[in-house]
Amino acid sequence: MTLPGTGRPAYQVVDPATGEPVRSFPYATETEVADILDASQAAYLDWRERPVAERADLVRRAGAALLRRSRELAATMRLEMGKPLPEGIDEIEYCASIFDHYADQGPALLTDEELTPRGDGRAVVRSRPIGPLLGIMPWNYPCYQVVRFAVPNLVLGNTVIVKHAESVPFTAKALEKVFLDAGLPHGAYLNVFATHEQVEAVIADPRVQGVSLTGSERAGSVVAAAAGRHLKKCVLELGGSDPFIVLDSPDVTAVATLAWQTRMHNNGQACTSNKRMLVMADIYDEFVTALVTEAEAVDTAVHPPLASRAAAEHLAAQVEDAVTKGARLLAGGVLASDGSARYSPAVLVDVTEDMRAWHEELFGPVAVVHRVTHDEHAVRLANSTPYGLGCAVFSADPERARRVAERLETGMANINTPSMDGPELPFGGVRRSGFGRELGPGMSEFINKRLVCTAVGPHV
């Protein structure tokens, strides 16, 4: 995108409900990027020396400030990427819980760890920050993804520079203001409207010590390559094709409804959405019938749009490819003709390996259902993907579900629940879903576990 009359490229807000442009923001100049790097480093030298209790208190204030603006930010997210207001408010409230968790638990998580060395002496592992970090964030959870990265690192003593998705600049600017208004020093948290070339320059800068990206495999590959060239640590949270396995159920309609509601959350635009529903043959027909009933009950006139027209067209092409090659579309799957990003929630079955829908992530409201005949079949099909983010396994016999879940190649596994979320739980995947973890008890991947040894006895 370019700003009218300037020829300069820009971050662009386009209302996905109408397809109409709203506002543009120019990319940062080279001088602005240099100033941001200078400010982040200067802030780090001060921020790291402050007591962790002070850092935690300021982070808590930022969380309270964010919560006070929940409705404003929810409205911004609806405008920028189509998220319904209640879901946007839920996202902000969950973000606030992350602020509170690390404000409460951060100091304890950073306490020294005493070791017992051989012979005389004392050894202590101290948790120390490493420096400015770059976060490259997506549009689908424009507040949560940033908070998940930034909050633990700020409590630790790192400073953060955030390059947000180009479609959500209002949210990006609002988040930066939240941290500044809470009293964090200028430079502790900074937003940058960077170009791809500028992102690589920031990664290369010797003051920047690491990069975290949530996004596509393609973006992850590019960022990881740049980080590797410059010997920077990298955390990647990429795509997913999470299986939702139903081995048996005393109430098939209820579990199908749960599967549908899970798939429709954020309009299917979540890395951990249940992208593939694997259902035992003896309950498959009843399960699919229940899904179709759910899909047909959707009021498409008020169902939210996808984040962009391009995203909706991409999803429609994936489904069309499957149908052309023999898959059956049992409900929905209609792309709006008015230029908006609306796509009616769909149920797709009989997907086979020659179809894009088998190999690619479907990032939108499409429930893909596979019939499986036994537990081994479910495991084999669940693992037949390059992704490995999360999974869910359902059975009236929790031990049976656990045995299946143990064999799935994922970073997170859920038994008789679609997922369990909380700032105290680590988030991340394996294989092409990325590497590294955010949230949870480890505080941060970007931490210096510094060993300090002290000799006991006479000096040499």
C-alpha positions as CSV (number, residue, x, y, z in Angstrom):
1,M,0.0,0.0,0.0
2,T,1.1,3.6,-0.5
3,L,-0.1,6.9,1.1
4,P,-2.0,9.0,-1.5
5,G,0.1,11.7,-2.9
6,T,3.4,10.5,-1.4
7,G,4.4,7.3,-3.2
8,R,5.6,6.0,0.2
9,P,4.7,2.5,1.3
10,A,2.4,2.3,4.3
11,Y,0.7,0.2,6.9
12,Q,-2.9,0.1,5.8
13,V,-6.2,-0.4,7.7
14,V,-8.9,-1.9,5.5
15,D,-12.3,-2.6,7.0
16,P,-12.8,-6.3,6.2
17,A,-16.6,-5.9,6.6
18,T,-16.7,-3.6,3.6
19,G,-13.3,-3.8,1.9
20,E,-13.0,-0.1,2.2
21,P,-9.6,1.5,3.2
22,V,-9.7,3.5,6.4
23,R,-6.2,4.9,7.1
24,S,-2.6,4.5,6.2
25,F,0.6,4.9,8.2
26,P,4.0,5.4,6.5
27,Y,6.8,2.9,7.0
28,A,9.5,4.2,9.4
29,T,12.3,6.1,7.9
30,E,15.9,4.9,8.3
31,T,16.5,7.7,10.9
32,E,13.4,6.6,12.9
33,V,14.6,3.0,13.0
34,A,18.0,4.1,14.1
35,D,16.4,6.2,16.8
36,I,14.3,3.3,18.0
37,L,17.4,1.1,18.3
38,D,19.3,3.8,20.2
39,A,16.3,4.3,22.6
40,S,15.8,0.6,23.2
41,Q,19.5,0.1,24.1
42,A,19.6,3.1,26.3
43,A,16.4,2.0,28.1
44,Y,17.9,-1.5,28.6
45,L,20.9,-0.2,30.4
46,D,18.7,1.5,32.9
47,W,15.8,-1.0,33.0
48,R,18.0,-4.1,33.7
49,E,19.4,-2.4,36.8
50,R,16.0,-1.6,38.4
51,P,14.8,-4.0,41.1
52,V,12.6,-6.7,39.7
53,A,9.9,-5.6,42.1
54,E,9.9,-2.2,40.5
55,R,9.7,-3.6,37.0
56,A,6.9,-5.9,38.0
57,D,4.9,-3.0,39.5
58,L,5.2,-1.0,36.4
59,V,4.1,-4.0,34.3
60,R,1.1,-4.4,36.6
61,R,0.1,-0.8,36.0
62,A,0.3,-1.4,32.3
63,G,-2.0,-4.3,32.6
64,A,-4.5,-2.3,34.5
65,A,-4.3,0.5,31.9
66,L,-4.9,-2.1,29.1
67,L,-7.9,-3.4,30.9
68,R,-9.4,0.0,31.3
69,R,-9.2,0.4,27.5
70,S,-10.7,-3.0,26.7
71,R,-13.8,-1.8,24.8
72,E,-11.8,0.8,22.8
73,L,-9.2,-1.8,21.8
74,A,-11.9,-4.4,21.0
75,A,-13.5,-1.9,18.7
76,T,-10.1,-1.3,17.1
77,M,-9.6,-5.0,16.5
78,R,-13.1,-5.3,15.0
79,L,-12.3,-2.5,12.5
80,E,-8.8,-3.8,11.6
81,M,-9.3,-7.6,11.4
82,G,-13.0,-8.3,12.0
83,K,-13.0,-9.7,15.5
84,P,-16.4,-9.5,17.2
85,L,-16.5,-7.2,20.1
86,P,-17.1,-9.9,22.8
87,E,-14.1,-11.9,21.5
88,G,-12.0,-8.7,21.5
89,I,-12.9,-7.9,25.1
90,D,-12.2,-11.5,26.1
91,E,-8.8,-11.2,24.5
92,I,-8.0,-8.0,26.5
93,E,-9.1,-9.6,29.7
94,Y,-6.9,-12.6,29.1
95,C,-4.0,-10.2,28.3
96,A,-4.6,-8.5,31.7
97,S,-4.3,-11.9,33.4
98,I,-0.8,-12.3,31.8
99,F,0.3,-8.9,33.2
100,D,-1.0,-9.9,36.6
101,H,0.6,-13.3,36.6
102,Y,4.1,-12.1,35.8
103,A,3.8,-9.1,38.1
104,D,2.9,-11.6,40.9
105,Q,5.2,-14.5,40.0
106,G,8.0,-12.8,38.1
107,P,10.2,-12.0,41.1
108,A,10.0,-15.6,42.4
109,L,10.7,-17.0,38.9
110,L,13.9,-14.9,38.8
111,T,15.3,-15.9,42.2
112,D,18.8,-17.3,42.3
113,E,19.2,-21.1,42.0
114,E,21.8,-22.5,44.4
115,L,23.9,-25.4,43.1
116,T,26.2,-27.8,44.9
117,P,29.6,-27.9,43.2
118,R,32.2,-30.6,43.8
119,G,34.6,-29.7,46.5
120,D,34.7,-26.4,48.4
121,G,33.0,-23.4,47.0
122,R,29.6,-21.9,46.1
123,A,27.7,-21.8,42.8
124,V,24.6,-19.8,42.0
125,V,22.7,-19.5,38.7
126,R,21.3,-16.0,38.3
127,S,18.5,-15.1,35.8
128,R,19.6,-12.0,33.9
129,P,18.3,-10.2,30.9
130,I,20.2,-10.2,27.6
131,G,19.2,-6.9,25.9
132,P,16.8,-5.5,23.4
133,L,14.6,-8.0,21.6
134,L,12.5,-7.8,18.4
135,G,9.0,-9.2,18.3
136,I,7.4,-9.8,14.9
137,M,3.7,-10.2,15.6
138,P,0.6,-11.3,13.6
139,W,-2.9,-9.8,13.1
140,N,-5.1,-12.6,14.4
141,Y,-4.7,-11.9,18.1
142,P,-3.1,-8.4,17.8
143,C,-3.0,-7.8,21.6
144,Y,-2.5,-11.3,23.1
145,Q,0.4,-12.3,20.8
146,V,2.3,-9.1,21.7
147,V,1.6,-9.4,25.5
148,R,2.6,-13.0,25.5
149,F,6.0,-12.0,24.2
150,A,6.5,-8.6,25.8
151,V,5.4,-9.0,29.4
152,P,7.7,-11.7,30.7
153,N,10.6,-10.1,29.0
154,L,9.9,-6.7,30.5
155,V,9.7,-8.2,34.0
156,L,13.0,-10.0,33.3
157,G,14.7,-6.8,32.3
158,N,14.9,-7.0,28.6
159,T,13.5,-4.2,26.4
160,V,11.3,-4.9,23.4
161,I,10.8,-3.6,19.9
162,V,7.5,-4.7,18.3
163,K,7.0,-4.9,14.5
164,H,3.3,-5.6,14.2
165,A,1.3,-6.9,11.2
166,E,0.8,-4.2,8.6
167,S,-3.0,-4.5,8.8
168,V,-3.3,-3.6,12.5
169,P,-1.5,-0.3,13.1
170,F,-4.1,1.2,15.3
171,T,-3.7,-1.6,17.8
172,A,0.1,-1.4,17.5
173,K,0.1,2.3,18.4
174,A,-2.5,1.8,21.2
175,L,-0.3,-0.9,22.9
176,E,2.8,1.3,22.8
177,K,0.8,4.1,24.5
178,V,-0.4,1.7,27.2
179,F,3.1,0.9,28.3
180,L,4.3,4.5,28.1
181,D,1.2,5.8,30.1
182,A,1.9,3.2,32.8
183,G,5.3,4.8,33.5
184,L,7.7,2.5,31.8
185,P,10.7,4.4,30.6
186,H,10.8,5.6,27.0
187,G,12.5,2.8,25.0
188,A,11.4,-0.1,27.2
189,Y,8.6,-0.9,24.7
190,L,8.6,0.6,21.2
191,N,6.5,0.0,18.1
192,V,8.1,0.2,14.7
193,F,6.3,0.3,11.3
194,A,9.2,-1.4,9.6
195,T,9.7,-2.7,6.1
196,H,10.9,-6.3,5.6
197,E,14.4,-4.9,4.8
198,Q,14.4,-2.8,7.9
199,V,13.4,-5.9,10.0
200,E,16.5,-7.7,8.7
201,A,18.6,-4.7,9.6
202,V,17.2,-4.6,13.1
203,I,17.9,-8.3,13.6
204,A,21.5,-7.7,12.3
205,D,22.1,-4.8,14.8
206,P,24.6,-6.0,17.4
207,R,22.5,-4.4,20.2
208,V,19.5,-6.7,19.4
209,Q,19.9,-10.0,21.2
210,G,17.0,-12.1,19.9
211,V,13.8,-12.2,17.9
212,S,10.4,-13.8,18.4
213,L,8.1,-14.3,15.5
214,T,4.5,-15.5,15.4
215,G,3.4,-16.0,11.8
216,S,3.6,-18.1,8.7
217,E,6.1,-20.8,7.9
218,R,7.5,-18.6,5.1
219,A,8.1,-15.7,7.4
220,G,9.5,-18.0,10.1
221,S,12.0,-19.4,7.6
222,V,13.2,-15.9,6.5
223,V,13.5,-14.6,10.1
224,A,15.2,-17.8,11.4
225,A,17.7,-17.5,8.5
226,A,18.5,-13.9,9.3
227,A,18.8,-14.7,13.1
228,G,21.1,-17.6,12.3
229,R,23.4,-15.5,10.1
230,H,23.8,-13.0,13.0
231,L,24.0,-15.6,15.8
232,K,20.8,-14.4,17.5
233,K,18.4,-16.6,19.4
234,C,15.1,-17.1,17.7
235,V,11.6,-18.3,18.9
236,L,9.1,-19.2,16.3
237,E,5.4,-19.9,16.6
238,L,4.2,-20.8,13.2
239,G,1.2,-22.7,11.6
240,G,-0.7,-25.6,12.9
241,S,-3.1,-28.3,11.6
242,D,-4.3,-29.5,15.0
243,P,-6.2,-32.8,15.2
244,F,-9.4,-33.0,17.2
245,I,-9.8,-36.7,17.7
246,V,-13.1,-38.3,18.9
247,L,-12.6,-41.9,19.8
248,D,-16.0,-42.3,21.4
249,S,-18.6,-40.2,23.2
250,P,-21.8,-40.8,25.3
251,D,-23.2,-37.6,23.6
252,V,-22.0,-37.3,20.1
253,T,-24.0,-34.1,19.4
254,A,-22.5,-32.4,22.4
255,V,-18.9,-33.2,21.4
256,A,-19.7,-32.1,17.8
257,T,-21.1,-28.8,19.0
258,L,-17.9,-28.3,21.1
259,A,-15.8,-29.1,18.1
260,W,-17.7,-26.6,16.0
261,Q,-17.5,-23.8,18.6
262,T,-13.8,-24.4,18.9
263,R,-13.3,-24.3,15.2
264,M,-15.3,-21.1,14.9
265,H,-13.5,-19.2,17.6
266,N,-11.8,-16.1,16.1
267,N,-13.5,-17.2,12.9
268,G,-11.1,-20.1,12.6
269,Q,-8.1,-17.8,12.4
270,A,-6.0,-19.4,15.2
271,C,-2.9,-21.5,14.9
272,T,-4.3,-23.9,17.5
273,S,-7.8,-24.2,15.9
274,N,-9.0,-27.8,15.4
275,K,-8.1,-27.9,11.7
276,R,-8.9,-31.6,11.3
277,M,-11.6,-33.5,13.1
278,L,-10.8,-37.2,13.2
279,V,-13.9,-39.2,14.2
280,M,-14.4,-42.9,14.7
281,A,-16.5,-44.6,12.0
282,D,-19.3,-45.8,14.4
283,I,-20.2,-42.2,15.3
284,Y,-18.9,-40.4,12.2
285,D,-22.3,-39.9,10.5
286,E,-24.0,-38.6,13.6
287,F,-21.1,-36.2,14.3
288,V,-21.1,-34.8,10.7
289,T,-24.9,-34.4,10.8
290,A,-24.5,-32.4,14.0
291,L,-21.8,-30.2,12.4
292,V,-24.0,-29.5,9.4
293,T,-26.8,-28.5,11.6
294,E,-24.5,-26.0,13.3
295,A,-23.3,-24.6,10.0
296,E,-26.8,-24.2,8.6
297,A,-27.9,-22.4,11.7
298,V,-25.2,-19.6,11.2
299,D,-26.7,-16.3,10.2
300,T,-24.3,-15.4,7.4
301,A,-25.5,-11.8,7.4
302,V,-24.0,-11.1,10.8
303,H,-21.2,-13.7,10.9
304,P,-17.9,-11.8,11.1
305,P,-15.6,-11.4,8.1
306,L,-12.2,-12.9,7.9
307,A,-9.3,-10.5,8.4
308,S,-9.0,-9.5,4.8
309,R,-10.4,-10.2,1.3
310,A,-7.2,-11.8,0.3
311,A,-7.5,-14.3,3.3
312,A,-11.0,-15.1,2.3
313,E,-10.1,-15.7,-1.3
314,H,-7.2,-17.9,-0.3
315,L,-9.4,-20.0,1.9
316,A,-12.1,-20.3,-0.9
317,A,-9.4,-21.5,-3.4
318,Q,-8.3,-24.2,-1.0
319,V,-11.8,-25.5,-0.6
320,E,-12.6,-25.2,-4.3
321,D,-9.4,-27.3,-5.0
322,A,-10.7,-30.0,-2.6
323,V,-14.2,-30.1,-4.1
324,T,-12.9,-30.1,-7.7
325,K,-10.8,-33.2,-6.7
326,G,-13.7,-35.1,-5.1
327,A,-14.2,-33.7,-1.6
328,R,-17.8,-32.9,-0.6
329,L,-18.9,-29.5,0.7
330,L,-21.9,-30.3,3.0
331,A,-22.6,-26.7,4.1
332,G,-21.4,-23.2,3.7
333,G,-18.3,-22.3,1.7
334,V,-19.6,-19.3,0.0
335,L,-17.3,-16.3,-0.6
336,A,-19.1,-12.9,-0.5
337,S,-19.6,-11.2,-3.8
338,D,-19.6,-7.7,-2.4
339,G,-15.8,-7.3,-2.0
340,S,-15.9,-7.9,1.8
341,A,-14.0,-10.7,3.5
342,R,-17.0,-12.8,4.5
343,Y,-16.9,-16.5,3.9
344,S,-19.8,-18.7,5.2
345,P,-18.7,-21.4,7.7
346,A,-18.3,-24.7,6.0
347,V,-18.2,-28.5,6.6
348,L,-15.9,-30.3,4.2
349,V,-15.5,-34.1,4.1
350,D,-13.8,-36.8,2.0
351,V,-10.5,-34.8,1.8
352,T,-7.6,-36.9,0.3
353,E,-3.9,-36.5,0.0
354,D,-4.0,-35.0,-3.5
355,M,-5.8,-32.0,-2.2
356,R,-4.4,-28.7,-0.8
357,A,-6.8,-29.0,2.2
358,W,-4.9,-32.2,3.3
359,H,-1.4,-30.6,3.3
360,E,-2.1,-26.9,4.0
361,E,-3.4,-25.0,7.0
362,L,-7.0,-23.8,6.5
363,F,-7.0,-20.5,8.3
364,G,-10.7,-19.8,8.5
365,P,-14.2,-21.2,9.4
366,V,-14.0,-24.6,7.6
367,A,-14.5,-27.8,9.6
368,V,-12.7,-30.7,7.9
369,V,-13.8,-34.1,9.1
370,H,-12.0,-37.4,8.5
371,R,-13.4,-40.9,9.3
372,V,-11.0,-43.2,11.2
373,T,-11.6,-46.9,12.0
374,H,-9.4,-47.6,15.0
375,D,-6.9,-45.9,17.4
376,E,-3.9,-46.6,15.3
377,H,-5.5,-45.2,12.3
378,A,-6.3,-42.0,14.2
379,V,-2.7,-41.7,15.4
380,R,-1.3,-42.3,11.9
381,L,-3.6,-39.7,10.3
382,A,-3.0,-37.2,13.1
383,N,0.7,-37.4,12.6
384,S,0.5,-37.2,8.8
385,T,1.2,-33.5,8.7
386,P,4.4,-31.4,8.9
387,Y,2.9,-29.4,11.7
388,G,3.1,-30.2,15.4
389,L,1.5,-27.5,17.5
390,G,-1.4,-28.9,19.5
391,C,-4.0,-31.7,19.6
392,A,-7.1,-32.8,21.5
393,V,-8.3,-36.3,22.1
394,F,-11.8,-37.2,23.5
395,S,-13.0,-40.5,25.0
396,A,-15.2,-41.6,27.8
397,D,-12.1,-43.6,28.8
398,P,-9.5,-41.0,29.8
399,E,-6.8,-43.6,29.8
400,R,-7.6,-44.5,26.2
401,A,-7.4,-40.9,25.3
402,R,-4.2,-40.4,27.1
403,R,-2.6,-43.4,25.3
404,V,-3.5,-41.8,21.9
405,A,-2.4,-38.3,22.9
406,E,1.0,-39.6,24.1
407,R,1.7,-40.8,20.6
408,L,0.9,-37.5,18.8
409,E,3.9,-35.4,17.7
410,T,2.8,-32.0,19.1
411,G,4.1,-29.5,21.5
412,M,0.8,-29.4,23.5
413,A,-1.8,-32.2,24.1
414,N,-5.3,-31.9,25.6
415,I,-7.4,-34.7,26.8
416,N,-11.2,-34.3,26.9
417,T,-10.9,-30.6,26.4
418,P,-10.1,-28.5,23.3
419,S,-7.4,-26.7,25.1
420,M,-6.3,-25.4,28.5
421,D,-5.0,-21.8,28.5
422,G,-3.3,-19.8,31.1
423,P,-0.2,-17.6,31.5
424,E,1.3,-20.3,33.8
425,L,1.2,-22.9,30.9
426,P,3.9,-22.9,28.2
427,F,2.9,-22.4,24.6
428,G,4.7,-23.7,21.6
429,G,5.1,-26.5,19.1
430,V,7.5,-28.8,17.2
431,R,8.3,-29.7,13.6
432,R,7.1,-27.0,11.2
433,S,5.0,-25.3,13.9
434,G,8.2,-23.8,15.2
435,F,10.4,-24.0,18.3
436,G,10.8,-22.4,21.7
437,R,8.2,-21.7,24.3
438,E,6.4,-18.6,25.6
439,L,4.5,-18.2,28.8
440,G,4.8,-20.8,31.5
441,P,7.2,-21.3,34.4
442,G,10.4,-20.7,32.3
443,M,9.9,-16.9,32.3
444,S,11.5,-16.4,28.9
445,E,13.6,-18.0,26.3
446,F,15.6,-14.8,26.1
447,I,17.4,-15.1,29.5
448,N,21.0,-15.4,30.6
449,K,21.2,-18.2,33.1
450,R,24.5,-16.8,34.4
451,L,26.6,-19.1,36.6
452,V,28.5,-17.3,39.4
453,C,31.1,-19.4,41.3
454,T,32.8,-18.3,44.5
455,A,35.8,-20.1,45.9
456,V,35.9,-20.9,49.6
457,G,39.3,-20.9,51.4
458,P,42.5,-19.0,51.1
459,H,43.1,-16.9,48.0
460,V,45.8,-18.2,45.6
